[in-house]
Amino acid sequence: MWIKKSVFTLFILWSFITYGGTQLDKFEDKIDLSIVYPSASIVKKMDGISALRIFQNQEPIGYVIINTDFNETIGYSGKPIHVAIGIDNDSQIQGVQLLKHSEPIVLTGIPEKKLISTFIRYKNFNVVKTWLKDQFDSRKIDAVSGATVTDRVIDDSVLHAVLKFSKEINLASLADKLSNDKTGKIKKDLIIQKKSWQQLLSSGAISNSTISVGDVSEKYLKNGYSAAAKIVESDNPKDTFINLNLALVSVEEIGQNILGKAEYKNLTKKISGDQHAILVMAKGLYSFRGTGFVRGGLFDRFTVEQGANIYRFRDMQYKRLAKSHAEKSPKFSEIGLFRLPEKSSFDPSATWKFSLLVNRAINVDEKRFYNHILRYQLPERYYEKNKIQDNAGSKKSNLIKNIWESKKVDIIILMIALATLTIIFFAQDRLTTSARKTVIVRNSFLVFTMVWIGFISNDQLSVVNVLTFMHVLMDKFTWDFFLLDPLVFISWASLTAILILWGRGVYCGWLCPFGALQELLNKVAKYFKVPQVKLPWWLHERLWAIKYLVFLGLLGISLYSLELAEYFSEVEPFKTSIILNFNRTWPFVVYALVLLFIGLFIERFYCRYLCPLGAALAIPAKLRIFNWLKRYPKDCGTPCQTCANECMVDAIHPEGNINDNECMQCMHCQVLYHDQHKCPAKVKEVKRDLRHKDQRKKSEQRKKIELDNP
């Protein structure tokens, strides 16, 4: 009997667990009608569709829906963003309420109320009428700077959820108007022909659009954004802002011509029979990819739209290509292959559009946006005869050049600093003969690193850079992405040389802003007689392994999800302390401050035991060529422990050898090497020299006496 009861109980529990329900079922209790539909007096749940019917004095006046019941709304976090939307009988929005999200940038960076404040743009916005007039993309978009992806995902989701709902209940007689006017199957029996770029373009197999810097400025002026119109990418208004080209490369003829047979074959292995892929090719001063997908995995600058359906792309759906295989194809600075979802309602024979989000920053915290639209209609002969071709090259646009020119002063300063540091290391033998000069030079450079490289230029390298680089190596490698940030590129290029020449200690000890911050704070602590803690060697040596485990953990996570790895890379306090200047939520600030506080007692505590970047750099540093740190082989470690006792990070083993994986190249041991008072070996050497000098002097005196008294 008890077995039957147990089975029945488990069945009931399993029913509850497996029952998903609608998003409205989950969030109905959280909907605030004063926000989404202020004039509502009665609310009733509808049958057959996930929506609430809104009444005012017994008269039906509108609806409330949850966006995630009608479309996908995945943000940076990889989780849905749930929004309640109130709409009247004419599809005019009455209010929007943010119900739930998991966006890290909003949870830990930008205040949620700042994001919610932008929802005022939806008040009394008529979705269906705007869509029927094809004016979705001419709207003014005041996205939250720093949360552009999140804001845009919400915006797209709200509008298209209303469209889908309107279609399902035929609100404002929309059902027929929202339907795709063409349905067709891609021909399977076409004879594949080789075609040039111009032939593909002329036939419509490639859709093309070019806008100039002046065109963008005019658009901003038309939208009432005079400030944004003045923030130009080039002084010449005729310069190309972006030249954009689209092709549906899942169609065999188009795909083989543009991708080449080998790449097209690879594509067919990754898509199902009804799945499609588009190729985006561009050049000019503006990037359609942006950099958001590197941080969060989501391409935030464009969407593909067809009817009420909207498609956003993540890094797992993307592949970077180096060139096109079509004859006489222009060269492009960016080429991206994007796979549409496997089970989507995308109709390759119907018109679709590529919506590019154009933005200009008018100040540090504020940007202005508008959408540039490029439509694509597959030529009729491909759905029920022929074939097509495309090509793309890889000519560098002026984008990188302009970025580097805008950073000219910063680049010069950084190059001078790196040249100075190189001179310091080449002249270290002479420099370290004077303890006072060494301290002045080192402290001055640390202050420069902390203030200018760190707080001013934000040129703080991160383990995220390492993980991103490794992922790029797994794909087709190009320099363009890395050249978009001149200071970071120069820092990594110089770091490569540093690792080969001297190991990782030069960067960690001299060029890392957070490391400099720790060391300078510890020097202040020592000045005020704060007691220093020296861990037992056996414990200290074993704690070294932690940072390597952290790095390997992040590396493993990145192989599963680069986005998730970036989240866990918050183990680095760099973003909080250096990039955001402690302007974050309290857990991040407390974490960074705790590390700095411990560093007052244990010098460079974070560098010693926790830094995954240091661990990552220590591995290739094994290839270093030079070891210019001088030692006394017969005296260092046995019996002398002076350098080991005074090493700021305890990188010297008791037996006297320096651990290059831990050494910060601070040169203090080299100062001691030349110290005639503190170094026992040097003291013996000086005494020996004096003794020899004295013996020579006495010998010369004896010879003189013998000569004077033959």
C-alpha positions in Angstrom: 0.0 0.0 0.0 2.7 2.4 0.9 4.5 1.7 -2.4 1.3 2.8 -4.3 1.1 6.0 -2.2 4.8 6.7 -2.8 4.4 6.2 -6.6 1.3 8.4 -6.7 3.1 11.1 -4.7 6.1 11.0 -7.0 3.8 11.2 -10.0 2.1 14.3 -8.6 5.4 15.9 -7.8 6.7 15.1 -11.3 3.6 16.6 -12.8 4.3 19.9 -11.0 8.0 19.9 -11.9 7.4 19.2 -15.6 4.5 21.5 -16.0 6.0 24.6 -17.6 2.9 26.9 -18.0 3.1 30.3 -19.5 5.2 33.3 -18.4 1.9 35.0 -17.6 1.2 32.2 -15.1 4.5 32.8 -13.4 4.5 36.5 -13.3 0.8 37.5 -13.1 1.1 38.3 -9.4 4.0 40.6 -10.1 2.2 42.7 -12.7 1.6 46.3 -11.4 -1.4 47.7 -13.3 -0.6 51.2 -12.2 2.4 50.9 -14.4 1.3 48.8 -17.4 -2.4 49.9 -17.6 -3.2 52.8 -15.2 -6.8 53.1 -16.4 -7.7 49.5 -15.7 -10.5 48.6 -13.2 -11.2 45.0 -14.0 -8.8 42.2 -15.1 -9.7 38.8 -16.6 -7.5 36.1 -17.8 -8.2 35.1 -21.5 -8.8 31.6 -22.7 -6.7 30.2 -25.5 -4.0 32.8 -25.4 -1.6 34.0 -22.8 -3.0 37.5 -22.0 -5.1 39.5 -19.6 -8.2 41.3 -20.8 -8.4 44.8 -19.3 -11.8 46.5 -18.5 -12.8 49.9 -17.4 -16.3 50.0 -16.0 -17.3 46.7 -17.7 -16.0 48.0 -21.1 -13.0 46.1 -22.6 -10.3 48.6 -23.3 -7.1 46.6 -23.8 -4.7 43.7 -22.9 -1.7 42.9 -20.8 0.9 40.4 -22.1 4.3 39.1 -21.2 6.9 39.6 -23.9 8.5 36.2 -23.4 5.2 34.4 -24.1 5.6 35.6 -27.7 9.3 35.8 -28.6 12.8 35.1 -27.3 14.3 37.8 -25.2 17.8 36.6 -24.3 20.2 39.2 -23.0 23.9 39.1 -22.1 23.2 36.7 -19.2 21.9 34.1 -21.6 18.6 34.2 -19.7 15.3 35.8 -20.6 14.3 39.3 -19.8 10.7 39.3 -18.8 8.6 42.5 -19.4 4.8 43.1 -19.0 3.2 45.2 -21.7 -0.1 47.0 -21.6 -1.8 47.7 -25.0 -5.2 49.1 -25.9 -7.6 47.8 -28.6 -5.7 49.7 -31.3 -2.3 48.3 -30.3 -1.2 51.5 -28.6 1.1 50.8 -25.6 -0.1 52.0 -22.3 2.8 51.0 -20.1 5.8 48.7 -19.8 7.0 47.0 -16.6 10.3 45.2 -16.1 9.5 42.0 -14.2 12.7 39.9 -14.1 16.1 39.9 -15.6 19.6 38.4 -15.0 21.7 41.0 -16.8 25.1 41.4 -15.0 25.7 45.0 -16.2 22.3 46.0 -14.7 22.6 43.8 -11.6 26.1 45.0 -10.7 26.8 48.1 -12.7 24.2 50.4 -14.1 21.2 51.1 -11.7 18.0 49.3 -12.8 16.0 52.5 -12.4 18.1 54.1 -15.2 17.1 51.4 -17.5 13.4 51.6 -16.5 13.5 55.4 -17.0 13.8 54.8 -20.8 10.5 53.0 -20.9 8.7 56.4 -21.1 9.4 56.1 -24.9 6.7 53.4 -25.2 3.9 55.5 -23.7 1.1 55.9 -26.3 3.3 54.3 -29.0 1.1 52.6 -31.6 3.0 49.5 -32.6 0.8 48.2 -35.5 0.4 51.6 -37.2 4.1 52.3 -37.0 4.9 48.9 -38.4 2.4 49.2 -41.3 4.0 52.5 -42.2 7.4 50.8 -42.1 8.6 53.3 -39.5 9.9 51.0 -36.8 13.5 51.8 -37.7 13.1 55.6 -38.0 12.3 55.9 -34.3 14.6 57.8 -31.9 16.3 55.3 -29.7 17.8 56.7 -26.5 19.4 53.6 -25.2 21.2 53.4 -21.8 24.9 53.9 -22.4 26.7 50.9 -21.1 23.6 48.7 -21.4 22.9 49.1 -25.1 22.5 45.4 -25.6 20.0 44.9 -22.8 18.0 48.0 -23.8 17.9 47.0 -27.4 16.9 43.5 -26.7 14.0 44.8 -24.6 13.0 47.3 -27.2 12.9 44.7 -30.0 11.1 42.2 -27.8 8.4 44.7 -26.7 7.5 45.7 -30.2 7.6 42.3 -31.8 5.7 40.7 -28.9 2.9 43.2 -29.5 3.0 42.5 -33.2 2.7 38.7 -32.7 -0.1 39.1 -30.2 -1.9 41.5 -32.5 -1.6 39.0 -35.3 -2.9 36.1 -33.2 -6.0 37.9 -32.2 -6.2 40.0 -35.4 -5.9 43.2 -33.4 -6.3 46.2 -35.7 -7.0 43.8 -38.5 -3.4 42.9 -38.6 -3.4 39.1 -39.2 -3.3 39.3 -43.0 -1.0 42.3 -43.2 1.6 40.6 -41.0 1.6 37.4 -43.1 4.5 36.9 -45.5 3.2 37.5 -49.0 5.4 34.9 -50.5 6.0 31.3 -49.8 8.3 29.1 -51.8 10.8 26.3 -51.7 14.4 26.7 -52.6 15.1 24.8 -55.8 17.2 21.7 -55.4 17.9 20.9 -59.0 19.6 24.1 -60.1 22.7 23.8 -62.2 25.4 25.6 -60.2 27.0 28.4 -62.2 30.0 30.5 -61.4 29.2 34.2 -61.2 31.1 37.3 -60.6 30.4 39.8 -57.8 28.8 42.2 -60.3 26.5 39.5 -61.7 25.4 38.5 -58.2 24.8 42.1 -57.3 22.9 42.8 -60.6 20.7 39.8 -60.1 19.7 40.7 -56.6 21.6 37.8 -55.0 23.6 40.3 -53.1 21.9 43.3 -51.6 24.0 46.4 -51.2 23.8 49.7 -49.4 26.3 52.5 -48.8 25.9 55.5 -46.4 28.4 58.3 -46.0 29.4 60.2 -42.8 27.3 63.1 -44.1 24.3 60.8 -44.6 24.5 59.8 -40.9 24.8 63.4 -39.7 21.8 64.4 -41.8 19.8 61.5 -40.3 20.7 62.7 -36.8 19.7 66.2 -37.7 16.4 65.0 -39.0 15.8 63.1 -35.7 16.5 66.3 -33.7 19.9 65.2 -32.5 22.1 68.1 -33.5 24.8 67.2 -31.0 25.2 63.7 -32.5 25.3 65.2 -36.0 28.5 67.1 -35.0 30.3 64.1 -33.7 31.6 62.9 -37.0 33.8 59.8 -37.8 35.7 61.8 -40.4 36.1 65.4 -41.4 35.2 64.5 -45.0 31.3 64.0 -45.1 31.7 62.0 -48.3 33.8 59.3 -46.6 32.1 55.9 -46.4 30.5 55.4 -43.0 29.6 51.8 -44.0 29.2 49.8 -47.2 26.9 46.9 -46.3 26.3 43.8 -48.4 24.0 40.8 -47.7 23.6 37.4 -49.2 21.6 34.3 -48.4 24.5 31.8 -48.6 22.5 28.7 -47.6 21.2 28.8 -51.2 23.7 26.5 -52.9 24.7 28.6 -55.9 25.1 31.8 -53.8 26.9 29.9 -51.1 29.4 28.2 -53.4 30.3 31.4 -55.2 30.8 33.5 -52.1 32.0 31.0 -49.6 33.9 28.7 -51.9 33.1 25.0 -52.2 35.0 23.9 -49.1 33.4 26.5 -46.8 30.0 25.9 -48.3 30.4 22.2 -47.6 31.3 23.0 -44.0 28.2 25.1 -43.7 25.9 22.4 -45.0 27.3 20.1 -42.2 26.2 22.6 -39.6 22.7 23.4 -40.8 19.7 21.2 -41.3 17.7 21.0 -44.5 15.3 23.8 -43.6 17.9 26.0 -41.8 19.4 29.0 -43.5 22.5 31.2 -43.2 23.3 34.8 -44.2 26.6 36.4 -45.0 27.2 40.0 -44.0 30.1 41.9 -45.6 31.1 45.4 -44.8 33.7 48.1 -45.0 34.0 51.7 -43.9 34.3 53.6 -40.7 31.6 51.8 -38.7 31.6 48.1 -37.6 28.4 46.1 -37.9 29.8 43.6 -35.4 31.0 46.0 -32.7 32.7 44.5 -29.7 29.8 43.6 -27.5 29.8 39.9 -28.7 33.3 39.5 -27.3 32.2 40.5 -23.8 28.8 39.0 -23.7 28.4 36.7 -26.8 25.5 38.7 -28.3 25.7 40.8 -31.4 24.1 44.0 -30.3 24.3 46.2 -33.4 22.0 44.4 -35.8 19.0 42.1 -36.1 17.4 40.3 -39.0 13.6 40.8 -39.2 10.9 39.2 -41.3 7.3 40.1 -40.7 6.7 39.9 -36.9 9.8 37.7 -36.5 13.0 39.1 -35.2 16.3 37.2 -35.1 19.3 38.1 -32.9 22.6 36.3 -33.1 25.0 35.0 -30.6 28.7 34.0 -31.0 27.8 30.3 -31.3 25.8 31.1 -34.5 28.7 33.1 -36.0 31.9 32.5 -37.9 34.3 35.1 -39.1 35.5 34.7 -42.7 38.7 36.1 -44.2 37.7 36.6 -47.8 35.1 36.0 -50.5 35.7 33.6 -53.4 33.6 35.5 -56.0 35.4 37.0 -59.0 36.2 40.7 -58.9 34.7 41.0 -55.5 35.4 44.2 -53.5 37.5 43.7 -50.4 35.9 44.1 -47.0 37.1 44.7 -43.5 34.4 42.6 -41.9 32.8 39.4 -43.1 30.5 37.4 -40.8 28.6 34.2 -41.5 25.5 33.8 -39.3 23.3 30.8 -39.0 19.6 31.3 -38.3 17.9 29.2 -35.6 17.2 25.6 -36.7 13.5 25.6 -36.0 12.5 29.1 -37.1 9.7 30.4 -39.4 12.2 32.2 -41.6 11.0 32.1 -45.2 13.9 32.4 -47.6 11.6 33.4 -50.5 10.1 36.3 -48.6 11.6 39.7 -48.1 13.6 40.2 -44.9 15.6 43.2 -43.6 18.9 43.8 -41.9 18.5 46.4 -39.2 21.8 48.1 -38.2 21.9 50.1 -35.0 24.0 53.2 -35.7 25.3 55.0 -32.7 27.4 58.1 -31.8 28.6 59.0 -28.3 27.8 62.7 -27.5 29.6 62.4 -24.2 31.0 59.8 -21.8 27.7 58.7 -20.5 25.3 59.3 -23.4 24.8 58.0 -26.9 22.3 58.6 -29.7 21.0 55.8 -32.0 19.0 55.2 -35.1 18.4 52.1 -37.3 19.7 51.8 -40.9 17.8 49.3 -42.9 18.9 47.1 -45.8 16.3 44.8 -47.4 17.0 41.5 -49.1 14.7 39.7 -51.5 16.0 36.4 -53.0 15.7 36.4 -56.8 12.7 34.3 -58.0 14.8 31.9 -60.0 16.3 30.4 -56.8 13.0 29.3 -55.4 11.5 27.0 -58.1 16.1 27.5 -61.0 19.8 28.8 -61.3 22.6 29.8 -59.1 24.6 32.7 -57.8 27.9 33.8 -56.5 29.5 36.1 -54.0 32.8 37.2 -52.8 34.4 39.1 -50.0 37.9 40.3 -49.4 39.6 41.8 -46.5 40.8 45.3 -47.1 41.4 47.3 -43.9 39.0 50.2 -43.6 39.7 53.6 -42.2 38.1 52.6 -39.0 41.3 51.3 -37.4 43.3 54.2 -38.8 40.9 56.8 -37.3 40.9 55.1 -34.0 44.7 55.1 -33.9 44.8 58.7 -35.0 42.4 59.8 -32.2 44.7 58.1 -29.7 47.9 59.6 -31.1 48.9 61.4 -27.9 48.2 58.4 -25.7 50.1 56.1 -28.0 53.1 58.4 -27.9 53.0 58.6 -24.1 52.8 54.8 -23.8 55.6 54.2 -26.3 57.8 56.7 -24.4 57.0 54.8 -21.2 57.9 51.4 -22.7 61.1 52.8 -24.2 62.0 54.2 -20.8 61.3 50.9 -19.1 63.5 49.1 -21.8 66.4 51.5 -21.0 65.9 50.9 -17.3 66.3 47.2 -17.8 69.3 47.5 -20.1 71.0 49.8 -17.7 70.0 47.9 -14.5 73.5 47.0 -13.6 74.5 50.6 -13.4 71.2 51.8 -11.9 71.2 49.2 -9.0 74.6 50.3 -7.8 72.7 53.2 -6.2 69.8 52.1 -3.9 68.5 55.7 -3.7 68.3 56.1 -7.5 66.7 52.7 -7.9 64.0 53.5 -5.4 63.3 56.9 -7.0 63.1 55.4 -10.5 60.9 52.5 -9.5 58.5 54.5 -7.4 58.1 57.1 -10.0 57.3 54.5 -12.7 54.8 52.8 -10.4 53.0 56.1 -9.8 52.9 56.6 -13.6 51.6 53.1 -14.1 48.9 53.4 -11.5 47.7 57.0 -12.5 48.2 57.3 -16.3 48.1 53.7 -17.5 45.5 52.7 -15.0 43.1 55.4 -13.9 43.4 57.7 -16.9 43.9 55.4 -19.9 42.3 52.2 -18.4 45.0 50.2 -20.1 44.6 47.3 -17.6 45.2 44.0 -19.2 43.0 41.1 -18.1 42.8 37.3 -18.2 39.7 37.9 -20.4 42.0 39.2 -23.1 43.9 35.9 -22.9 40.8 33.8 -23.2 39.5 35.8 -26.1 42.8 35.5 -27.9 42.8 31.7 -27.4 39.3 31.5 -28.9 40.3 33.7 -31.8 43.2 31.3 -32.5 40.7 28.4 -32.7 38.9 30.3 -35.5 40.4 32.1 -38.5 42.8 34.6 -37.0 42.9 38.3 -38.1 44.4 41.4 -36.6 41.5 43.7 -37.1 39.7 43.0 -33.8 42.9 43.5 -31.7 43.8 46.7 -33.5 40.5 48.4 -32.4 42.1 49.3 -29.0 45.5 50.8 -29.7 46.8 50.9 -26.1 45.7 47.4 -25.3 47.2 46.2 -28.6 50.5 48.0 -27.9 50.6 46.7 -24.3 50.1 43.1 -25.5 52.6 43.4 -28.3 55.2 44.8 -25.9 54.3 42.1 -23.3 55.0 39.4 -25.9 58.5 40.8 -26.4 58.9 41.2 -22.6 57.9 37.5 -22.0 60.5 36.3 -24.5 63.3 38.6 -23.2 62.8 38.7 -19.4 59.7 36.8 -18.4 56.4 38.0 -17.0 57.9 39.9 -14.0 58.5 43.0 -16.0 54.7 43.5 -16.7 53.5 42.3 -13.3 56.1 44.3 -11.5 56.2 47.5 -13.5 53.2 47.8 -16.0 50.2 46.4 -14.2 48.1 49.2 -12.7 46.5 47.1 -10.0 49.9 45.7 -9.0 51.3 49.2 -8.8 48.3 50.2 -6.6 49.0 47.3 -4.2 52.7 48.0 -4.0 52.4 51.8 -3.4 49.7 51.2 -0.7 52.0 48.7 1.0 54.9 51.2 0.9 52.6 53.8 2.7 51.7 51.1 5.2 55.4 50.3 5.9 56.1 54.1 6.3 53.5 54.1 9.1 55.0 51.0 10.7 52.1 48.6 9.8 53.4 45.2 10.7 54.2 42.9 7.8 53.1 39.2 7.8 55.6 36.6 6.5 54.0 33.2 5.8 55.9 30.0 6.5 57.7 29.0 3.3 55.9 25.6 3.0 52.5 27.4 3.1 53.6 30.3 0.9 54.9 27.9 -1.8 51.7 25.8 -1.9 49.5 28.9 -2.1 51.2 29.8 -5.4 49.2 27.0 -7.0 45.8 28.8 -6.4 46.3 31.3 -9.2 47.1 28.5 -11.7 44.0 26.6 -10.6 41.9 29.8 -11.0 43.3 30.3 -14.5 42.7 26.7 -15.6 39.2 26.9 -14.2 38.4 30.1 -16.2 40.0 28.4 -19.3 37.8 25.4 -18.9 34.7 27.5 -18.4 35.5 29.6 -21.5 35.5 26.4 -23.6 31.9 25.9 -22.6 30.9 29.6 -22.6 33.2 32.7 -23.0 30.4 34.7 -21.5 30.3 32.6 -18.4 34.1 32.8 -18.1 33.9 36.6 -18.3 31.4 36.6 -15.4 33.7 34.4 -13.3 36.7 36.5 -14.3 35.4 39.1 -11.7 37.9 37.3 -9.5 40.1 40.0 -11.0 39.4 43.3 -9.1 40.7 45.2 -12.1 37.4 46.3 -13.4 36.2 47.6 -10.1 39.3 49.4 -8.9 41.0 50.5 -12.1 38.3 50.7 -14.9 35.3 51.9 -12.8 37.3 53.6 -10.0 35.3 51.7 -7.4 32.0 53.0 -8.8 30.2 49.7 -8.5 27.8 47.9 -6.2 29.2 47.2 -2.7 30.1 43.5 -3.1 32.6 44.2 -5.8 33.9 47.3 -4.0 34.3 45.3 -0.8 36.0 42.5 -2.5 38.6 44.8 -4.1 39.1 46.7 -0.9 39.6 43.5 1.1 42.3 42.5 -1.3 44.0 45.9 -1.0 43.6 45.8 2.8 45.3 42.4 3.0 48.0 43.8 0.8 48.9 46.3 3.5 50.2 43.3 5.6 51.2 40.9 2.9 52.8 42.8 0.0 51.1 42.1 -3.3 48.9 39.5 -1.8 46.7 39.2 -4.8 49.6 38.9 -7.2 51.2 36.2 -5.2 48.3 33.8 -4.8 45.2 34.7 -6.8 46.0 36.5 -10.1 44.9 34.3 -13.1 46.5 36.8 -15.5 49.9 36.3 -13.8 49.5 32.6 -14.0 48.6 32.8 -17.7 51.7 34.9 -18.4 54.0 32.6 -16.4 53.4 29.7 -18.7 54.8 31.2 -22.0 57.4 33.1 -19.9 59.2 29.8 -19.7 60.5 30.7 -23.1 62.5 33.7 -21.9 65.9 34.2 -23.3 67.8 36.4 -20.7 68.4 36.1 -17.0 70.1 39.3 -16.0 69.6 38.9 -12.2 73.0 38.4 -10.8 73.7 36.0 -7.9 76.6 34.7 -5.8 76.4 31.0 -6.4 78.5 30.0 -3.5 76.9 32.3 -1.0 73.2 33.0 -1.9 70.9 30.8 0.1 73.7 28.9 1.8 74.3 30.5 4.1 73.1 34.0 3.2 69.3 34.7 3.3 69.4 38.5 3.0 67.8 38.7 -0.5 65.2 36.0 0.4 64.2 37.8 3.6 63.8 41.2 1.8 62.2 40.0 -1.4 58.8 41.8 -1.6 56.9 38.7 -2.9 59.1 36.0 -1.3 60.1 34.7 -4.8 63.6 33.5 -3.6 63.8 29.9 -2.4 65.6 29.1 0.8 68.4 27.5 -1.2 69.0 30.8 -3.0 67.5 30.4 -6.5 65.0 32.9 -7.8 61.6 31.5 -8.9 61.0 33.3 -12.3 57.3 32.4 -12.1 56.9 34.6 -9.0 59.6 37.3 -9.5 58.4 40.8 -10.0 61.7 42.1 -11.4 61.7 44.9 -8.8 65.6 44.9 -8.8 65.8 45.0 -5.0 68.0 41.8 -4.9 70.3 43.5 -7.5 70.6 46.6 -5.2 71.6 44.2 -2.4 74.0 42.4 -4.8 75.9 45.7 -5.1 75.5 46.7 -1.4 78.9 46.7 0.3 77.4 46.7 3.8 74.3 44.4 3.6 75.5 41.6 1.3 77.9 39.2 3.1 79.3 38.0 -0.2 79.9 41.6 -1.3 81.5 42.4 2.0 83.9 39.5 1.7 84.7 40.6 -1.9 85.4 44.1 -0.7 87.6 42.8 2.2 89.4 40.5 -0.2 90.0 43.4 -2.6 91.3 45.6 0.2 93.5 42.8 1.4 94.9 42.3 -2.0 95.3 46.0 -2.4 97.1 46.2 0.9 99.4 43.3 0.0 100.3 44.9 -3.3 101.0 48.2 -1.5 103.3 46.4 1.0 105.0 44.5 -1.8 105.7 47.7 -3.7 107.1 49.3 -0.5 109.5 46.4 0.0 110.7 46.6 -3.6 111.3 50.4 -3.1 113.3 49.8 0.1 115.4 47.1 -1.7 116.1 49.5 -4.5 117.0 52.3 -2.1 119.3 50.0 -0.1 121.1 47.7 -2.6 
